Amino acid sequence: MVSEKKIAYDKRFCELLQKFDKAFLVNADNVGSKQMADIRASLRDNCIILFGKNTMLRRALRSYAERTGDDRWSILIPSLVGNVGFIFTDGSFDEIVETLGTFTKGAAAKSGSISPVDVTIEAGNTGMDPSQTSFFQALNIPTKINRGTVEIVENVQVLSVGDKVGTSEAALLAKMGMKPFTYGLKAIQVFDNGSVFDPKVLDITDDDLIASAQAAIRNIAAFSFGANYPTVASIPHSIINGYKNILSVAIETEITFPLAEKVKAILSDPEAFAAAQAAAAAAAAPAGGAAAAVVEEEEEEEEEEMEFDLFD
């Protein structure tokens, strides 16, 4: 017999699957109850957070797909491993990720936990008395005594991503007062109307897409030139290069055409061209000079109107 609680949970989950087209699959390892309550309160306006046993979630997804014929959500079944849950939303993915980031908390490295980041102790003074030297020596950390305190000589990487925190590493980081780990609801997959992608995709901006497209066009044009195979990307460059070649021939021979005549005139009398350019530049800025002259005249008039001596 299936309990009423499980039936109600299945009904609630299926209602959310039918109502929403977007969701985050999040990991909640080491997230405290107070932290979770704060996240729920912050996302209450446009999100619904749902957690449950993975077996119940998988069974509900399968039964929902069988009953409704909507198998979009089934793509998430293989990812229901570990302490995971759903954040259903009709809002902006970027805003939700930003909100989740504000509720991350620092935590000490506990023995037996898995390090999610690289942890490095930087060189410098520890502020500890010389009696602690033996502790650092046992961990093969080079130190020296400087002004009556222990100083670490060089940077030391204590943990790498995926390492299991040992007793020695946990004790060292605790003694240094370090809380290298941060915990919070972490988005591990993004579901958008049947498509699933990594949350890192949300960090891609329009400028990044434009830069990638421009780089791809440049590569296609370069490849087309190298292969001597014309493409839409390379034709403008080919036309410009062809024009340059024709212009070079015209300059060295008697062959001419309107644009070549202009270039020949410049080459034959470069000083006249420079003078013409200077005249054009001077003609382009008469307004500024006139305005300056008006200001100067006004200042002179003001000085003439003064009929008293400043030293009277």
C-alpha positions in Angstrom: 0.0 0.0 0.0 1.3 3.4 -1.0 1.0 5.9 1.9 -1.2 9.0 1.5 1.9 11.2 2.0 3.7 9.7 -1.0 0.5 10.0 -3.1 0.3 13.7 -2.2 3.9 14.2 -2.9 3.6 12.6 -6.3 0.6 14.7 -7.1 2.4 17.9 -6.1 5.5 17.1 -8.1 3.5 16.2 -11.2 1.6 19.5 -10.9 4.9 21.4 -10.9 6.1 19.4 -13.9 3.0 20.4 -15.8 3.0 24.0 -14.7 6.7 25.0 -15.3 8.9 24.7 -18.4 12.1 25.8 -16.6 14.0 24.5 -13.6 17.3 24.1 -11.9 18.6 20.8 -10.6 20.5 21.8 -7.5 22.8 20.0 -5.0 22.3 20.7 -1.3 25.3 19.1 0.3 26.2 20.7 3.7 23.3 23.2 3.4 21.8 23.9 6.9 18.1 24.3 7.6 18.4 28.0 8.4 20.3 28.6 5.2 17.6 26.7 3.2 14.8 28.6 4.9 16.5 31.9 3.9 16.9 30.7 0.3 13.2 29.7 0.1 12.1 33.1 1.5 14.3 34.9 -1.0 13.0 32.9 -4.0 9.4 32.7 -3.0 8.1 35.3 -5.5 8.9 33.3 -8.7 10.3 30.0 -7.7 9.2 26.8 -6.0 11.9 24.5 -4.4 11.2 20.8 -4.1 13.3 18.1 -2.5 12.7 14.4 -2.0 14.1 11.0 -2.1 15.7 10.2 -5.4 13.7 7.0 -5.8 10.5 9.0 -5.4 11.6 11.7 -7.8 12.6 9.1 -10.5 9.3 7.2 -10.1 7.3 10.3 -10.3 9.1 11.5 -13.5 8.5 8.1 -15.1 4.8 7.9 -14.1 4.3 11.5 -15.3 5.7 10.7 -18.7 3.6 7.6 -19.0 0.3 9.3 -18.0 0.8 12.5 -20.0 3.0 11.5 -22.9 5.3 14.5 -21.9 8.7 12.9 -21.6 10.7 16.2 -21.6 11.6 15.9 -17.9 12.8 12.3 -18.2 16.1 13.5 -19.5 16.9 14.5 -15.8 16.4 11.0 -14.4 20.1 9.9 -14.7 21.2 13.1 -12.9 19.1 12.3 -9.8 22.1 11.1 -7.7 23.1 12.4 -4.3 21.4 15.2 -2.3 19.6 16.9 -5.2 16.4 18.8 -5.7 14.5 21.1 -8.1 14.0 24.8 -8.3 11.0 25.4 -10.6 10.8 28.9 -12.0 9.2 31.2 -14.5 11.8 33.9 -13.9 15.3 34.7 -15.1 18.0 32.1 -14.7 20.6 34.7 -14.2 18.8 36.4 -11.3 18.2 33.0 -9.5 21.9 32.1 -9.8 22.9 35.5 -8.4 20.4 35.1 -5.5 21.8 31.6 -4.7 25.3 33.1 -4.7 24.4 35.5 -1.9 23.5 32.7 0.4 26.7 30.7 0.3 28.6 30.4 3.6 32.2 29.7 4.5 32.9 26.4 6.3 35.9 24.8 7.8 37.5 21.8 6.2 36.3 18.8 8.2 38.2 15.5 8.2 36.7 13.0 5.8 35.0 15.6 3.5 35.9 16.0 -0.1 37.6 19.2 -1.2 35.6 21.2 -3.8 38.4 23.6 -4.4 42.2 23.9 -4.4 43.4 25.1 -1.0 46.7 26.9 -0.7 48.3 28.4 2.4 50.2 31.5 1.3 53.7 32.4 2.5 53.8 34.9 5.4 53.8 35.4 9.1 51.4 33.1 11.0 51.5 35.0 14.3 52.2 31.8 16.1 54.9 31.4 18.7 58.0 29.3 18.0 56.7 26.3 19.9 54.4 25.6 16.9 57.3 24.9 14.6 57.2 21.2 15.1 53.6 21.1 14.0 54.6 22.6 10.6 57.6 20.4 10.3 55.4 17.3 10.7 53.5 18.4 7.6 56.6 19.2 5.6 55.8 23.0 5.5 59.0 25.1 5.4 59.1 27.8 8.1 61.5 30.1 9.8 61.4 32.2 13.0 61.0 35.9 12.3 60.7 38.4 15.2 59.6 35.7 17.6 56.9 34.2 15.4 56.6 31.4 12.9 56.7 32.5 9.3 55.9 30.2 6.3 58.6 30.5 3.7 56.7 29.6 0.5 53.2 28.9 -0.7 52.0 25.4 0.1 49.1 23.7 -1.6 47.3 21.7 1.1 44.4 20.3 -0.9 43.4 19.8 -4.6 39.9 19.5 -6.0 38.5 16.0 -5.2 41.0 15.3 -2.4 39.7 13.8 0.8 40.5 16.0 3.8 42.7 14.2 6.3 43.1 14.8 10.0 46.4 16.7 9.5 45.0 19.0 6.8 41.9 19.7 8.9 44.0 20.5 12.0 46.4 22.7 10.0 43.6 24.8 8.4 41.8 25.1 11.7 45.0 26.3 13.4 45.4 28.9 10.6 41.8 30.0 11.1 40.9 29.2 7.5 37.5 28.3 6.2 38.3 27.4 2.6 35.1 25.8 1.6 31.8 27.5 0.8 28.4 25.8 0.8 25.0 26.6 -0.6 22.5 25.4 -3.1 24.6 24.8 -6.2 23.0 24.6 -9.6 24.3 21.5 -11.4 22.0 21.4 -14.4 19.6 23.8 -16.1 16.4 22.5 -17.7 14.7 24.7 -20.3 11.7 23.3 -22.1 13.3 19.9 -22.8 16.9 21.1 -23.2 19.5 20.5 -20.5 22.8 22.4 -20.2 25.5 23.2 -17.7 25.0 26.4 -15.6 28.3 27.8 -16.9 26.4 28.5 -20.2 24.6 31.2 -18.3 27.8 33.1 -17.9 28.1 33.6 -21.7 27.3 37.2 -22.7 26.2 38.7 -26.0 29.7 40.1 -26.3 31.2 36.6 -26.0 29.0 35.3 -28.7 29.9 38.2 -31.0 33.6 37.7 -30.4 33.3 34.0 -31.1 31.4 34.6 -34.3 34.0 37.2 -35.5 36.8 34.8 -34.7 35.1 32.0 -36.7 34.6 34.3 -39.7 38.3 35.3 -39.6 39.3 31.6 -39.5 37.0 30.8 -42.4 38.4 33.7 -44.4 42.0 32.6 -43.7 41.3 29.0 -44.6 39.6 30.1 -47.8 42.7 32.2 -48.8 45.0 29.3 -48.0 42.9 26.8 -50.0 42.2 29.3 -52.8 38.5 28.6 -52.4 36.2 31.6 -52.5 33.6 31.9 -49.7 31.3 34.7 -48.5 33.8 35.5 -45.8 36.8 35.8 -48.1 35.3 37.5 -51.2 35.4 41.0 -49.7 39.1 40.5 -48.9 39.7 39.1 -52.4 38.1 42.1 -54.0 40.2 44.5 -52.0 43.4 42.6 -52.8 42.5 42.6 -56.5 41.9 46.3 -56.4 45.3 46.8 -54.8 47.0 44.8 -57.5 45.2 46.7 -60.3 46.1 50.0 -58.6 49.8 48.9 -58.4 49.9 48.1 -62.1 48.2 51.4 -63.0 50.7 53.4 -60.9 53.7 51.7 -62.6 52.3 52.0 -66.1 50.3 54.4 -68.3 47.1 52.5 -67.7 44.7 54.7 -65.7 41.2 54.9 -64.3 39.5 57.6 -62.1 40.6 56.3 -58.7 44.1 55.6 -60.0 44.4 59.2 -61.3 43.8 60.5 -57.8 46.5 58.3 -56.3 48.9 59.3 -59.1 48.2 63.0 -58.5 49.1 62.5 -54.8 52.3 60.6 -55.6 53.4 63.2 -58.2 53.0 66.2 -55.9 52.8 65.1 -52.2 53.4 68.6 -50.9 50.4 70.0 -52.6 48.3 67.1 -51.2 49.6 67.9 -47.7 48.8 71.6 -48.1 45.3 70.7 -49.2 44.8 68.5 -46.2 45.9 71.3 -43.9 43.6 73.8 -45.5 40.7 71.4 -45.2 41.4 70.9 -41.5 41.6 74.6 -40.9 38.3 75.2 -42.7 36.6 72.5 -40.6 37.2 74.5 -37.4 36.1 78.1 -38.0 33.2 77.9 -35.5 35.5 77.1 -32.6 37.8 80.0 -33.5 35.0 82.4 -33.9 33.5 81.4 -30.5 36.9 82.0 -28.9 37.2 85.4 -30.5 33.7 86.4 -29.2 34.6 85.3 -25.7 37.8 87.4 -25.8 35.9 90.4 -27.0 33.4 90.2 -24.3 36.1 89.9 -21.7 37.8 93.1 -23.1 34.5 95.0 -23.0 33.9 94.1 -19.4 37.3 95.4 -18.5 36.7 98.7 -20.3 33.4 99.2 -18.4 35.1 99.3 -15.0 35.2 103.0 -14.0 36.8 102.7 -10.6 40.2 101.9 -9.2 40.6 98.6 -7.5 43.0 100.2 -5.1 40.8 103.2 -4.0 
